[in-house]
Amino acid sequence: MPDKHQAVIEILVSVKTITRLKHGCMHCEIYEEYGNGQEILYIEKWQTKEDMYNHIRSNLYLRVLNAIELGNKPPEVCFHEDSETMGIGLIEAIRVESTVEQD
């Protein structure tokens, strides 16, 4: 569905523009695959784990999650830290922790 694909791209571009200006953001890019799959690769690189966690807790990051919801298939989410790689469970853990702290 091209309309959903375009909506995802527009959301991620809006996030990228703001994210690049955030403290600790070293890199934020979007890559698209053309052809049948039309897969999207969204990459962020942060100076510290704390900077990344703060970003994931932010309302801005909700846009990334909304873009994921629009996808045609489940996302492949990876967080690389030195020799460790984590998945979407890290987002859930950070956001749940944030909700508990706000209460």
CORLINVEN-V484610 format. One line per field, one symbol per residue. phi: phi as a letter, one per 30 degrees, with the letter a starting at -180 (. if undefined). psi: psi as a letter, one per 20 degrees, with the letter a starting at -180 (. if undefined). burial: 1 if it has 16 or more other ideal C-beta (glycine too) atoms within 10 Angstrom, else 0. Layout:
phi: ???
psi: ???
burial: ???
This chain:
phi: .ddddddddddddddeeddecdejdcaabbbccckddhdbccbbbcdbdddddedddddededdddddddddbedccbbcbhccbbcdedeeddddedddddd
psi: ohggghggggghghggggghiqpiphpoqpqqpqbghlqpoppqpqgrhgggggghiqhhhhhghhgghiqirqqoppppodjpprbhhggggghghggghh.
burial: 0000100110110011001000001001000000000111010101000011111111001011001100000010001000000000011001100000000
